[in-house]
Amino acid sequence: DNNDNNEQEKRLVAINSTTNANFQDHSENSSGNMEIVTCSSEPTAPVDIIDFSGGIKEFSVVVNGTEIDSELSDHHRQKYYELCCSQRTFLHGNLLDSINCKLAAEIIIGTVDIAESIRASTLSSSRREYAVWEKNLKGFQLLGMNVRFLCERLEKLMKLALESEKAVESERREVKLRQERVSEEMESLEVKLKELREARKRIDEEVETLKVTAERHEVVFQEVVNAPW
C-alpha cells in the first residue's frame, strides 16, 4: 500500500509540474485581468447539467473534439464516470483549449486517484498527504477541471483533522499532568509507607522489650509470693 501511495504521489507531482507549465503558457497568452482560481473560489465558468441515465456504456470522455477513453483504464473510467454522475456534469468540460489529450487523461486519472485517496483517508493520514492532494487539485482547477467539490471535501477533512489533533493534544497534556500527579502521590505514599514500616518495626521492638520487662517483674513478684513466711 505504501508503494502504491508513493507511486501515486510521484505521478500527481509530475502532473502538477506539467499543469503549472501549461497554465503559465496560457497566462502569457491571455489578458492580464485573468482571475487565478483557488480551491475556495466559485467556478469561473458555467457548468452544463448532463444526463448520465444511459449508464457507463454510453459514457464517453471527449476533450477538444477527441475521444480519450482509450487513455483511461477500465477502473479509472468507471470511477470518473461515478464522479461525473455525482456532480451531474463532465468534470473536464471546461478544460483549457490548449490542453492536449494526454495531459487531459492524466488530469482525469489524477482526479480519480485523489478522490479515492480522500475516500480512504483517516484521522491518521499525514498533513503531507493532504498538502499534495490540495496542491494538485488547485493545479487541475487552474486548467479548468471541475474539482471544487473535492477541494471542499478536502478542506472539511483537513479542518476536522486539525480540530481532532488539537483536541487529542489537549487531552494528552491533561492526562499527562494527571499521570504525573498520581506518580508524585504514589512516590509520596511509598515514602510514607516506608516511614510507617520503620515506625512499626520500632514499636514491635518496644513491645518485645515490654514483654521482657513484664516477665522480669513477674519473676520478682513470684519470688515475693513464694518467699518463706
Z-matrix of the N, CA and C atoms (Angstrom, degrees):
N
C 1 1.463
C 2 1.518 1 111.24
N 3 1.347 2 116.89 1 -40.60
C 4 1.458 3 120.44 2 179.45
C 5 1.517 4 110.84 3 -63.80
N 6 1.359 5 116.33 4 -39.48
C 7 1.464 6 120.02 5 178.75
C 8 1.520 7 110.62 6 -63.59
N 9 1.342 8 116.24 7 -41.64
C 10 1.469 9 120.26 8 178.88
C 11 1.526 10 110.26 9 -63.04
N 12 1.330 11 116.22 10 -42.01
C 13 1.468 12 119.72 11 179.46
C 14 1.514 13 111.34 12 -64.15
N 15 1.349 14 116.51 13 -39.91
C 16 1.463 15 120.19 14 179.75
C 17 1.519 16 110.97 15 -65.24
N 18 1.344 17 116.53 16 -43.09
C 19 1.462 18 120.53 17 179.36
C 20 1.525 19 110.29 18 -63.84
N 21 1.333 20 115.86 19 -41.98
C 22 1.465 21 120.06 20 179.70
C 23 1.519 22 110.20 21 -63.23
N 24 1.340 23 116.15 22 -41.86
C 25 1.468 24 120.24 23 -179.16
C 26 1.516 25 110.72 24 -64.01
N 27 1.354 26 116.72 25 -42.37
C 28 1.464 27 120.37 26 179.02
C 29 1.523 28 110.72 27 -61.05
N 30 1.356 29 115.29 28 -41.49
C 31 1.460 30 119.40 29 -178.90
C 32 1.524 31 110.75 30 -66.14
N 33 1.338 32 116.25 31 -40.23
C 34 1.456 33 119.89 32 179.44
C 35 1.514 34 111.55 33 -65.37
N 36 1.337 35 116.17 34 -40.44
C 37 1.466 36 119.82 35 178.31
C 38 1.519 37 110.20 36 -63.13
N 39 1.348 38 116.17 37 -40.41
C 40 1.466 39 120.68 38 179.16
C 41 1.521 40 110.56 39 -64.11
N 42 1.335 41 115.98 40 -42.67
C 43 1.463 42 120.17 41 178.23
C 44 1.517 43 110.03 42 -62.33
N 45 1.337 44 115.50 43 -42.18
C 46 1.462 45 119.61 44 -178.33
C 47 1.520 46 111.61 45 -63.67
N 48 1.341 47 116.95 46 -36.99
C 49 1.463 48 120.26 47 178.17
C 50 1.519 49 110.42 48 -62.81
N 51 1.338 50 115.35 49 -43.91
C 52 1.462 51 120.27 50 178.13
C 53 1.521 52 110.38 51 -66.10
N 54 1.331 53 115.46 52 -38.37
C 55 1.462 54 121.22 53 178.63
C 56 1.517 55 111.17 54 -58.85
N 57 1.336 56 115.76 55 -47.96
C 58 1.466 57 120.27 56 -179.37
C 59 1.524 58 111.50 57 -61.81
N 60 1.339 59 115.97 58 -40.44
C 61 1.465 60 120.28 59 -179.89
C 62 1.523 61 110.70 60 -64.87
N 63 1.341 62 116.42 61 -43.89
C 64 1.465 63 120.26 62 179.93
C 65 1.514 64 111.33 63 -66.07
N 66 1.334 65 116.38 64 -39.39
C 67 1.457 66 118.77 65 -179.69
C 68 1.523 67 110.65 66 -67.44
N 69 1.337 68 116.68 67 -36.58
C 70 1.462 69 120.12 68 178.54
C 71 1.518 70 110.41 69 -63.43
N 72 1.349 71 116.15 70 -43.22
C 73 1.466 72 120.06 71 178.27
C 74 1.521 73 110.29 72 -61.36
N 75 1.342 74 115.26 73 -41.98
C 76 1.461 75 119.58 74 -178.32
C 77 1.527 76 110.68 75 -65.99
N 78 1.342 77 115.25 76 -40.12
C 79 1.463 78 119.87 77 -178.42
C 80 1.512 79 111.10 78 -64.15
N 81 1.336 80 116.35 79 -37.94
C 82 1.459 81 120.23 80 -179.00
C 83 1.518 82 111.61 81 -66.52
N 84 1.353 83 115.88 82 -26.49
C 85 1.459 84 120.19 83 -178.18
C 86 1.529 85 112.19 84 -96.63
N 87 1.354 86 116.62 85 3.15
C 88 1.462 87 120.27 86 -176.92
C 89 1.515 88 109.95 87 -112.91
N 90 1.321 89 115.88 88 175.34
C 91 1.464 90 120.16 89 179.77
C 92 1.511 91 110.52 90 -70.19
N 93 1.335 92 115.94 91 157.34
C 94 1.452 93 120.16 92 -178.06
C 95 1.512 94 113.18 93 -73.71
N 96 1.340 95 118.59 94 -6.93
C 97 1.455 96 121.25 95 -178.59
C 98 1.518 97 112.74 96 -93.07
N 99 1.314 98 117.41 97 9.41
C 100 1.459 99 120.73 98 -176.85
C 101 1.523 100 110.89 99 -64.57
N 102 1.339 101 115.99 100 132.00
C 103 1.457 102 121.13 101 -178.15
C 104 1.515 103 110.42 102 -83.01
N 105 1.330 104 116.11 103 134.59
C 106 1.460 105 120.51 104 176.07
C 107 1.520 106 108.34 105 -84.21
N 108 1.330 107 116.56 106 118.97
C 109 1.453 108 121.28 107 -177.80
C 110 1.518 109 109.68 108 -84.43
N 111 1.321 110 117.07 109 133.90
C 112 1.461 111 121.45 110 174.82
C 113 1.514 112 108.25 111 -118.05
N 114 1.334 113 115.96 112 172.14
C 115 1.455 114 119.77 113 -177.42
C 116 1.520 115 112.60 114 -61.32
N 117 1.300 116 117.25 115 -25.83
C 118 1.457 117 120.05 116 -176.76
C 119 1.524 118 112.93 117 -92.55
N 120 1.339 119 117.50 118 -1.43
C 121 1.464 120 120.60 119 -177.07
C 122 1.519 121 111.75 120 -86.00
N 123 1.308 122 114.90 121 157.90
C 124 1.459 123 120.23 122 172.67
C 125 1.528 124 108.85 123 -71.56
N 126 1.358 125 117.59 124 150.41
C 127 1.463 126 119.53 125 177.71
C 128 1.522 127 110.50 126 -57.87
N 129 1.343 128 117.08 127 141.64
C 130 1.464 129 120.66 128 -178.62
C 131 1.526 130 111.77 129 -89.57
N 132 1.316 131 117.36 130 -7.28
C 133 1.464 132 120.29 131 -179.46
C 134 1.525 133 108.99 132 -131.55
N 135 1.338 134 117.65 133 146.55
C 136 1.459 135 120.25 134 179.67
C 137 1.527 136 110.83 135 -65.22
N 138 1.326 137 115.16 136 150.84
C 139 1.464 138 121.00 137 -179.03
C 140 1.519 139 108.98 138 -106.98
N 141 1.332 140 116.56 139 126.77
C 142 1.461 141 121.39 140 178.06
C 143 1.524 142 109.59 141 -80.23
N 144 1.335 143 116.58 142 129.59
C 145 1.457 144 120.98 143 176.94
C 146 1.529 145 108.26 144 -78.99
N 147 1.325 146 115.93 145 124.14
C 148 1.467 147 121.36 146 -176.68
C 149 1.520 148 110.40 147 -113.05
N 150 1.320 149 115.97 148 140.77
C 151 1.466 150 121.78 149 176.34
C 152 1.528 151 108.50 150 -93.60
N 153 1.328 152 116.16 151 113.51
C 154 1.465 153 120.43 152 -179.11
C 155 1.525 154 111.92 153 -103.52
N 156 1.331 155 116.30 154 25.15
C 157 1.464 156 120.24 155 -177.29
C 158 1.521 157 112.48 156 -64.47
N 159 1.329 158 117.51 157 -16.30
C 160 1.461 159 120.31 158 179.90
C 161 1.515 160 113.45 159 -72.41
N 162 1.328 161 116.88 160 -12.27
C 163 1.460 162 120.33 161 177.57
C 164 1.519 163 113.08 162 85.15
N 165 1.322 164 114.83 163 -179.87
C 166 1.463 165 121.90 164 -176.07
C 167 1.526 166 111.99 165 -63.23
N 168 1.336 167 117.51 166 -29.44
C 169 1.466 168 120.24 167 -177.85
C 170 1.525 169 111.75 168 -64.37
N 171 1.323 170 116.68 169 -31.66
C 172 1.465 171 120.39 170 -179.66
C 173 1.528 172 112.19 171 -97.50
N 174 1.327 173 116.00 172 4.99
C 175 1.461 174 121.12 173 -179.10
C 176 1.522 175 109.49 174 -84.61
N 177 1.310 176 116.54 175 124.21
C 178 1.463 177 121.04 176 -179.97
C 179 1.524 178 109.17 177 -136.78
N 180 1.336 179 115.38 178 134.59
C 181 1.465 180 120.85 179 -179.18
C 182 1.525 181 108.80 180 -96.57
N 183 1.320 182 116.36 181 113.36
C 184 1.462 183 121.98 182 -178.42
C 185 1.529 184 109.19 183 -118.78
N 186 1.328 185 115.88 184 125.23
C 187 1.467 186 121.69 185 179.58
C 188 1.520 187 108.91 186 -120.30
N 189 1.316 188 115.60 187 119.48
C 190 1.470 189 120.93 188 -179.87
C 191 1.530 190 112.24 189 50.71
N 192 1.334 191 114.76 190 42.00
C 193 1.456 192 120.89 191 176.27
C 194 1.512 193 115.18 192 84.68
N 195 1.333 194 118.39 193 -1.30
C 196 1.463 195 121.92 194 -178.66
C 197 1.524 196 110.60 195 -114.87
N 198 1.333 197 116.01 196 128.43
C 199 1.459 198 120.50 197 177.87
C 200 1.529 199 109.34 198 -76.18
N 201 1.326 200 116.74 199 131.43
C 202 1.470 201 120.05 200 -176.40
C 203 1.528 202 112.36 201 -121.55
N 204 1.332 203 117.05 202 21.68
C 205 1.470 204 120.36 203 179.68
C 206 1.525 205 111.98 204 -54.85
N 207 1.329 206 116.84 205 -35.95
C 208 1.467 207 120.81 206 -177.49
C 209 1.524 208 112.04 207 -67.08
N 210 1.336 209 117.03 208 -18.08
C 211 1.467 210 121.10 209 179.15
C 212 1.529 211 111.73 210 -81.31
N 213 1.339 212 116.09 211 -10.04
C 214 1.460 213 120.85 212 -177.14
C 215 1.519 214 110.78 213 -109.90
N 216 1.326 215 116.55 214 141.05
C 217 1.460 216 120.40 215 173.98
C 218 1.524 217 108.12 216 -71.35
N 219 1.331 218 116.63 217 162.32
C 220 1.466 219 120.00 218 178.61
C 221 1.529 220 110.50 219 -57.66
N 222 1.326 221 115.14 220 -39.01
C 223 1.464 222 119.52 221 -178.97
C 224 1.527 223 110.98 222 -63.68
N 225 1.330 224 116.49 223 -50.45
C 226 1.462 225 119.87 224 -178.46
C 227 1.531 226 111.71 225 -66.18
N 228 1.316 227 116.68 226 -35.10
C 229 1.473 228 119.78 227 178.22
C 230 1.531 229 109.95 228 -65.36
N 231 1.344 230 116.59 229 -43.63
C 232 1.462 231 121.22 230 179.41
C 233 1.529 232 111.06 231 -62.94
N 234 1.329 233 115.76 232 -47.43
C 235 1.465 234 119.68 233 -178.26
C 236 1.534 235 111.41 234 -67.60
N 237 1.326 236 116.41 235 -35.47
C 238 1.462 237 119.28 236 178.45
C 239 1.524 238 109.98 237 -68.08
N 240 1.322 239 116.09 238 -38.79
C 241 1.463 240 121.12 239 176.02
C 242 1.533 241 110.10 240 -58.16
N 243 1.337 242 116.44 241 -43.67
C 244 1.463 243 120.93 242 -179.84
C 245 1.532 244 111.09 243 -64.63
N 246 1.326 245 116.70 244 -39.17
C 247 1.466 246 120.16 245 177.71
C 248 1.524 247 110.77 246 -64.62
N 249 1.329 248 116.11 247 -43.97
C 250 1.467 249 120.38 248 179.16
C 251 1.527 250 110.64 249 -62.92
N 252 1.336 251 116.21 250 -40.96
C 253 1.466 252 120.02 251 178.32
C 254 1.524 253 110.74 252 -62.06
N 255 1.337 254 116.38 253 -40.10
C 256 1.468 255 120.12 254 -177.99
C 257 1.528 256 111.72 255 -63.09
N 258 1.335 257 116.63 256 -30.48
C 259 1.470 258 121.25 257 -179.35
C 260 1.524 259 112.35 258 -102.69
N 261 1.346 260 115.89 259 -3.66
C 262 1.470 261 122.92 260 179.76
C 263 1.527 262 112.33 261 56.07
N 264 1.315 263 115.70 262 39.52
C 265 1.470 264 120.49 263 177.83
C 266 1.520 265 109.68 264 -163.34
N 267 1.336 266 116.29 265 161.56
C 268 1.464 267 120.85 266 172.26
C 269 1.531 268 107.66 267 -77.72
N 270 1.308 269 116.41 268 116.98
C 271 1.465 270 119.89 269 -177.23
C 272 1.523 271 111.82 270 -64.01
N 273 1.340 272 116.48 271 -23.95
C 274 1.466 273 120.44 272 -178.82
C 275 1.533 274 111.62 273 -93.33
N 276 1.316 275 117.02 274 6.20
C 277 1.463 276 121.16 275 -172.93
C 278 1.520 277 115.35 276 -58.92
N 279 1.320 278 117.42 277 -25.54
C 280 1.470 279 120.23 278 -177.44
C 281 1.527 280 113.04 279 -113.99
N 282 1.343 281 116.65 280 22.37
C 283 1.464 282 119.02 281 176.06
C 284 1.527 283 109.86 282 -60.04
N 285 1.310 284 116.55 283 146.78
C 286 1.462 285 120.82 284 179.90
C 287 1.525 286 110.80 285 -59.28
N 288 1.311 287 116.75 286 146.73
C 289 1.466 288 121.44 287 -179.83
C 290 1.526 289 111.87 288 -62.47
N 291 1.321 290 116.51 289 -24.14
C 292 1.470 291 120.05 290 -177.95
C 293 1.524 292 113.02 291 -78.48
N 294 1.337 293 117.34 292 -7.00
C 295 1.466 294 120.75 293 -178.70
C 296 1.523 295 109.61 294 -74.87
N 297 1.334 296 116.75 295 125.43
C 298 1.467 297 119.39 296 177.27
C 299 1.523 298 110.29 297 -82.91
N 300 1.312 299 115.48 298 167.60
C 301 1.467 300 121.20 299 -174.56
C 302 1.526 301 112.38 300 -62.02
N 303 1.331 302 116.49 301 -39.95
C 304 1.462 303 120.74 302 -178.90
C 305 1.523 304 110.86 303 -62.08
N 306 1.320 305 116.56 304 -47.63
C 307 1.464 306 120.52 305 -179.94
C 308 1.527 307 110.59 306 -66.60
N 309 1.327 308 117.07 307 -38.58
C 310 1.466 309 120.85 308 178.63
C 311 1.526 310 110.22 309 -59.47
N 312 1.342 311 115.79 310 -43.37
C 313 1.467 312 120.36 311 178.79
C 314 1.522 313 110.55 312 -63.16
N 315 1.337 314 116.69 313 -42.41
C 316 1.465 315 120.89 314 179.64
C 317 1.529 316 110.77 315 -64.19
N 318 1.324 317 116.72 316 -37.78
C 319 1.466 318 120.40 317 178.04
C 320 1.525 319 110.10 318 -65.19
N 321 1.320 320 116.32 319 -42.93
C 322 1.469 321 120.65 320 178.38
C 323 1.523 322 110.33 321 -62.76
N 324 1.335 323 116.24 322 -45.66
C 325 1.467 324 120.79 323 178.49
C 326 1.526 325 110.14 324 -61.11
N 327 1.331 326 115.85 325 -44.16
C 328 1.463 327 120.08 326 178.81
C 329 1.518 328 111.85 327 -61.89
N 330 1.332 329 116.01 328 -39.86
C 331 1.466 330 120.55 329 178.73
C 332 1.518 331 110.96 330 -62.80
N 333 1.323 332 116.55 331 -44.65
C 334 1.468 333 121.24 332 178.58
C 335 1.526 334 110.46 333 -62.94
N 336 1.333 335 116.39 334 -44.93
C 337 1.469 336 120.32 335 -179.45
C 338 1.526 337 111.26 336 -60.29
N 339 1.334 338 116.37 337 -43.03
C 340 1.464 339 119.72 338 179.72
C 341 1.525 340 110.38 339 -66.34
N 342 1.331 341 116.87 340 -41.68
C 343 1.466 342 120.51 341 178.87
C 344 1.526 343 110.49 342 -59.50
N 345 1.337 344 116.45 343 -42.68
C 346 1.463 345 120.14 344 179.13
C 347 1.525 346 110.98 345 -68.44
N 348 1.324 347 116.71 346 -36.89
C 349 1.467 348 120.38 347 178.22
C 350 1.522 349 110.47 348 -65.02
N 351 1.332 350 116.00 349 -40.01
C 352 1.464 351 120.16 350 177.78
C 353 1.523 352 109.90 351 -62.84
N 354 1.339 353 116.20 352 -42.61
C 355 1.458 354 120.69 353 179.01
C 356 1.531 355 111.44 354 -62.62
N 357 1.323 356 116.30 355 -33.48
C 358 1.466 357 120.94 356 -176.29
C 359 1.526 358 112.85 357 -91.10
N 360 1.327 359 117.18 358 -1.93
C 361 1.465 360 120.02 359 -175.60
C 362 1.524 361 111.70 360 -71.23
N 363 1.322 362 115.01 361 153.97
C 364 1.461 363 122.65 362 177.04
C 365 1.527 364 108.26 363 -132.46
N 366 1.319 365 116.25 364 176.12
C 367 1.464 366 119.79 365 178.35
C 368 1.521 367 111.85 366 -63.40
N 369 1.345 368 115.62 367 -20.64
C 370 1.467 369 119.08 368 -179.70
C 371 1.532 370 112.18 369 -86.34
N 372 1.341 371 117.32 370 -4.19
C 373 1.467 372 119.75 371 177.31
C 374 1.525 373 109.16 372 -60.43
N 375 1.328 374 115.52 373 139.76
C 376 1.463 375 119.88 374 -173.87
C 377 1.524 376 112.05 375 -76.94
N 378 1.326 377 115.78 376 155.46
C 379 1.463 378 121.02 377 175.58
C 380 1.522 379 110.07 378 -63.69
N 381 1.318 380 115.99 379 -30.57
C 382 1.472 381 120.61 380 179.73
C 383 1.531 382 110.08 381 -61.24
N 384 1.341 383 116.31 382 -41.66
C 385 1.463 384 119.88 383 177.48
C 386 1.525 385 110.45 384 -62.70
N 387 1.332 386 116.29 385 -46.54
C 388 1.462 387 120.21 386 178.65
C 389 1.526 388 110.77 387 -57.95
N 390 1.337 389 115.72 388 -41.92
C 391 1.472 390 120.47 389 -177.79
C 392 1.526 391 111.03 390 -63.77
N 393 1.340 392 116.76 391 -41.00
C 394 1.471 393 120.92 392 179.29
C 395 1.527 394 110.02 393 -64.84
N 396 1.327 395 116.77 394 -45.73
C 397 1.467 396 120.25 395 179.40
C 398 1.525 397 110.59 396 -60.86
N 399 1.337 398 115.90 397 -46.54
C 400 1.463 399 120.24 398 -178.15
C 401 1.526 400 111.15 399 -62.35
N 402 1.326 401 116.42 400 -43.48
C 403 1.464 402 120.89 401 -179.10
C 404 1.524 403 111.00 402 -60.91
N 405 1.322 404 116.58 403 -44.45
C 406 1.460 405 119.79 404 -177.94
C 407 1.523 406 112.29 405 -71.95
N 408 1.323 407 117.10 406 -37.37
C 409 1.465 408 119.41 407 176.54
C 410 1.522 409 110.79 408 -62.20
N 411 1.326 410 116.37 409 -40.62
C 412 1.464 411 119.75 410 176.96
C 413 1.524 412 110.31 411 -61.84
N 414 1.343 413 115.70 412 -40.38
C 415 1.458 414 119.85 413 178.54
C 416 1.515 415 111.69 414 -63.34
N 417 1.345 416 116.63 415 -43.78
C 418 1.464 417 120.57 416 178.65
C 419 1.526 418 110.41 417 -62.42
N 420 1.330 419 115.57 418 -39.93
C 421 1.459 420 119.59 419 -178.15
C 422 1.526 421 111.35 420 -67.06
N 423 1.318 422 116.27 421 -34.09
C 424 1.462 423 119.97 422 177.27
C 425 1.523 424 111.57 423 -61.84
N 426 1.326 425 116.15 424 -29.07
C 427 1.462 426 120.46 425 -179.87
C 428 1.528 427 112.41 426 -91.21
N 429 1.346 428 116.50 427 4.92
C 430 1.459 429 119.81 428 174.96
C 431 1.509 430 115.44 429 100.82
N 432 1.332 431 118.25 430 1.83
C 433 1.462 432 121.08 431 179.42
C 434 1.525 433 109.36 432 -73.15
N 435 1.322 434 115.77 433 134.00
C 436 1.462 435 120.77 434 -179.44
C 437 1.533 436 109.57 435 -83.54
N 438 1.316 437 116.00 436 89.16
C 439 1.467 438 121.06 437 -179.05
C 440 1.530 439 110.68 438 -123.39
N 441 1.317 440 116.50 439 17.42
C 442 1.466 441 120.08 440 -176.55
C 443 1.526 442 111.04 441 -58.91
N 444 1.346 443 118.06 442 -37.70
C 445 1.462 444 121.04 443 -178.99
C 446 1.525 445 111.02 444 -64.90
N 447 1.343 446 116.41 445 -33.44
C 448 1.463 447 119.84 446 176.38
C 449 1.528 448 110.35 447 -71.24
N 450 1.333 449 115.90 448 -39.18
C 451 1.469 450 120.52 449 177.50
C 452 1.524 451 110.58 450 -60.81
N 453 1.327 452 115.89 451 -43.29
C 454 1.464 453 120.03 452 -178.87
C 455 1.525 454 110.80 453 -65.41
N 456 1.338 455 116.75 454 -41.28
C 457 1.458 456 119.97 455 178.35
C 458 1.524 457 110.76 456 -64.50
N 459 1.330 458 115.43 457 -42.81
C 460 1.462 459 120.27 458 179.32
C 461 1.526 460 110.71 459 -63.24
N 462 1.329 461 116.14 460 -40.79
C 463 1.468 462 120.58 461 179.32
C 464 1.528 463 110.69 462 -61.79
N 465 1.337 464 116.54 463 -42.10
C 466 1.465 465 120.46 464 178.60
C 467 1.523 466 110.86 465 -63.86
N 468 1.341 467 115.89 466 -43.72
C 469 1.460 468 119.82 467 -179.35
C 470 1.523 469 111.37 468 -64.57
N 471 1.342 470 115.94 469 -41.00
C 472 1.463 471 119.94 470 179.03
C 473 1.530 472 110.38 471 -63.18
N 474 1.334 473 115.91 472 -39.72
C 475 1.463 474 120.44 473 179.41
C 476 1.523 475 110.44 474 -65.73
N 477 1.346 476 116.25 475 -45.16
C 478 1.461 477 120.36 476 179.14
C 479 1.525 478 111.29 477 -63.70
N 480 1.336 479 115.83 478 -40.91
C 481 1.464 480 120.06 479 179.93
C 482 1.525 481 110.64 480 -63.44
N 483 1.338 482 115.88 481 -40.51
C 484 1.464 483 120.37 482 179.76
C 485 1.526 484 110.55 483 -66.92
N 486 1.344 485 116.04 484 -43.55
C 487 1.464 486 119.87 485 178.87
C 488 1.522 487 110.43 486 -62.50
N 489 1.336 488 116.11 487 -42.01
C 490 1.459 489 120.58 488 178.80
C 491 1.518 490 111.02 489 -63.64
N 492 1.334 491 115.12 490 -42.39
C 493 1.465 492 120.20 491 179.92
C 494 1.525 493 110.67 492 -61.58
N 495 1.345 494 116.16 493 -43.53
C 496 1.464 495 120.18 494 179.56
C 497 1.524 496 110.83 495 -65.33
N 498 1.350 497 115.97 496 -42.47
C 499 1.463 498 120.06 497 -179.14
C 500 1.522 499 110.93 498 -64.28
N 501 1.334 500 115.57 499 -45.11
C 502 1.466 501 120.17 500 179.95
C 503 1.519 502 110.53 501 -63.91
N 504 1.336 503 116.19 502 -41.20
C 505 1.464 504 120.31 503 -179.91
C 506 1.526 505 110.47 504 -64.23
N 507 1.341 506 116.24 505 -40.70
C 508 1.458 507 120.39 506 178.35
C 509 1.523 508 110.71 507 -63.93
N 510 1.337 509 116.43 508 -44.72
C 511 1.461 510 120.78 509 178.60
C 512 1.520 511 110.77 510 -65.76
N 513 1.346 512 115.63 511 -37.54
C 514 1.462 513 119.52 512 179.44
C 515 1.529 514 110.86 513 -62.30
N 516 1.342 515 116.01 514 -42.19
C 517 1.467 516 119.65 515 178.38
C 518 1.525 517 111.03 516 -63.42
N 519 1.349 518 115.95 517 -42.60
C 520 1.456 519 120.43 518 179.98
C 521 1.529 520 110.96 519 -63.54
N 522 1.330 521 115.95 520 -44.18
C 523 1.465 522 120.41 521 179.27
C 524 1.523 523 110.65 522 -63.76
N 525 1.327 524 116.12 523 -39.90
C 526 1.461 525 119.86 524 179.52
C 527 1.521 526 111.04 525 -63.69
N 528 1.349 527 116.88 526 -41.00
C 529 1.459 528 120.62 527 177.76
C 530 1.526 529 110.72 528 -62.64
N 531 1.345 530 116.15 529 -43.12
C 532 1.465 531 119.73 530 178.52
C 533 1.517 532 110.58 531 -64.63
N 534 1.327 533 115.37 532 -39.15
C 535 1.461 534 120.16 533 178.57
C 536 1.529 535 110.78 534 -62.01
N 537 1.335 536 115.73 535 -42.70
C 538 1.459 537 120.00 536 179.32
C 539 1.524 538 111.00 537 -65.27
N 540 1.354 539 115.82 538 -40.28
C 541 1.468 540 119.29 539 179.11
C 542 1.523 541 111.06 540 -63.59
N 543 1.327 542 116.26 541 -43.43
C 544 1.465 543 120.32 542 179.16
C 545 1.524 544 110.54 543 -63.82
N 546 1.337 545 116.21 544 -41.13
C 547 1.468 546 120.14 545 178.81
C 548 1.524 547 110.63 546 -61.64
N 549 1.340 548 115.82 547 -42.13
C 550 1.467 549 119.88 548 178.22
C 551 1.526 550 110.82 549 -63.56
N 552 1.337 551 115.98 550 -41.40
C 553 1.462 552 119.91 551 178.48
C 554 1.527 553 110.68 552 -64.12
N 555 1.341 554 115.83 553 -40.14
C 556 1.463 555 119.81 554 178.68
C 557 1.523 556 110.76 555 -63.20
N 558 1.340 557 116.24 556 -43.19
C 559 1.460 558 120.11 557 178.24
C 560 1.526 559 110.39 558 -62.40
N 561 1.347 560 115.42 559 -41.71
C 562 1.462 561 119.89 560 178.77
C 563 1.524 562 110.74 561 -63.19
N 564 1.343 563 115.43 562 -41.59
C 565 1.464 564 119.98 563 179.11
C 566 1.525 565 111.42 564 -66.78
N 567 1.345 566 115.87 565 -37.20
C 568 1.462 567 119.54 566 178.53
C 569 1.526 568 110.72 567 -63.97
N 570 1.352 569 115.79 568 -40.91
C 571 1.471 570 120.00 569 176.81
C 572 1.524 571 109.84 570 -63.79
N 573 1.342 572 115.37 571 -44.80
C 574 1.460 573 120.08 572 179.58
C 575 1.519 574 110.78 573 -62.85
N 576 1.348 575 116.69 574 -41.28
C 577 1.458 576 121.18 575 179.48
C 578 1.523 577 110.66 576 -62.65
N 579 1.334 578 115.77 577 -40.54
C 580 1.466 579 120.06 578 177.92
C 581 1.522 580 110.38 579 -62.55
N 582 1.333 581 116.30 580 -42.73
C 583 1.464 582 120.56 581 178.59
C 584 1.525 583 110.72 582 -63.50
N 585 1.337 584 116.42 583 -40.53
C 586 1.462 585 120.50 584 179.60
C 587 1.526 586 111.22 585 -66.21
N 588 1.336 587 116.61 586 -38.42
C 589 1.466 588 119.92 587 178.55
C 590 1.526 589 110.56 588 -64.33
N 591 1.340 590 115.26 589 -41.47
C 592 1.460 591 119.44 590 178.50
C 593 1.533 592 110.47 591 -65.48
N 594 1.342 593 116.07 592 -40.06
C 595 1.469 594 120.13 593 177.56
C 596 1.522 595 110.43 594 -64.16
N 597 1.342 596 115.96 595 -40.93
C 598 1.469 597 120.73 596 178.82
C 599 1.532 598 110.24 597 -62.36
N 600 1.324 599 115.36 598 -40.44
C 601 1.462 600 119.76 599 179.52
C 602 1.527 601 110.49 600 -62.70
N 603 1.343 602 117.02 601 -42.97
C 604 1.462 603 120.53 602 178.89
C 605 1.529 604 111.14 603 -64.22
N 606 1.338 605 115.21 604 -40.08
C 607 1.467 606 119.47 605 179.06
C 608 1.521 607 110.23 606 -64.64
N 609 1.359 608 116.23 607 -42.77
C 610 1.466 609 119.88 608 178.36
C 611 1.524 610 110.51 609 -59.40
N 612 1.341 611 115.22 610 -40.66
C 613 1.469 612 119.29 611 178.63
C 614 1.528 613 110.89 612 -64.82
N 615 1.337 614 116.73 613 -38.62
C 616 1.461 615 120.73 614 177.96
C 617 1.524 616 110.73 615 -65.60
N 618 1.357 617 115.89 616 -38.64
C 619 1.466 618 120.27 617 178.38
C 620 1.524 619 110.20 618 -61.83
N 621 1.347 620 116.29 619 -44.23
C 622 1.463 621 120.01 620 178.98
C 623 1.527 622 110.51 621 -62.67
N 624 1.334 623 115.64 622 -40.18
C 625 1.472 624 119.57 623 178.50
C 626 1.525 625 110.49 624 -63.03
N 627 1.342 626 116.32 625 -41.27
C 628 1.459 627 120.62 626 178.42
C 629 1.522 628 111.31 627 -63.42
N 630 1.336 629 116.71 628 -37.34
C 631 1.465 630 120.50 629 178.90
C 632 1.526 631 110.31 630 -62.36
N 633 1.347 632 114.51 631 -44.39
C 634 1.470 633 119.32 632 179.91
C 635 1.533 634 110.45 633 -62.96
N 636 1.335 635 114.88 634 -43.10
C 637 1.467 636 119.68 635 179.46
C 638 1.521 637 110.70 636 -63.47
N 639 1.342 638 115.88 637 -42.85
C 640 1.466 639 120.44 638 179.76
C 641 1.521 640 110.80 639 -63.05
N 642 1.333 641 116.49 640 -41.76
C 643 1.461 642 120.48 641 179.26
C 644 1.532 643 110.39 642 -63.42
N 645 1.327 644 116.12 643 -40.00
C 646 1.465 645 119.99 644 -179.83
C 647 1.533 646 110.63 645 -65.59
N 648 1.343 647 115.48 646 -40.17
C 649 1.456 648 119.63 647 177.45
C 650 1.521 649 110.97 648 -66.18
N 651 1.324 650 115.18 649 -35.84
C 652 1.468 651 119.68 650 178.91
C 653 1.520 652 110.33 651 -64.71
N 654 1.320 653 115.98 652 -40.21
C 655 1.468 654 120.33 653 178.77
C 656 1.530 655 110.18 654 -61.94
N 657 1.329 656 114.91 655 -46.88
C 658 1.470 657 119.67 656 179.18
C 659 1.524 658 110.17 657 -61.32
N 660 1.358 659 115.32 658 -42.14
C 661 1.453 660 120.01 659 -179.34
C 662 1.518 661 110.73 660 -62.23
N 663 1.340 662 116.32 661 -44.39
C 664 1.450 663 120.92 662 -178.69
C 665 1.527 664 110.93 663 -67.24
N 666 1.327 665 116.39 664 -33.48
C 667 1.465 666 118.92 665 176.95
C 668 1.532 667 110.54 666 -61.59
N 669 1.347 668 113.39 667 -40.40
C 670 1.466 669 117.82 668 178.46
C 671 1.521 670 110.82 669 -68.65
N 672 1.353 671 115.13 670 -40.89
C 673 1.463 672 119.77 671 179.52
C 674 1.525 673 110.87 672 -59.76
N 675 1.311 674 116.90 673 -42.64
C 676 1.460 675 122.15 674 -173.29
C 677 1.536 676 113.37 675 -92.55
N 678 1.288 677 116.04 676 2.76
C 679 1.479 678 117.97 677 -179.73
C 680 1.540 679 110.01 678 -65.42
N 681 1.348 680 118.48 679 147.97
C 682 1.474 681 121.60 680 179.17
C 683 1.544 682 110.66 681 -59.40
N 684 1.285 683 115.23 682 150.11
C 685 1.471 684 120.11 683 177.05
C 686 1.496 685 110.12 684 -68.49
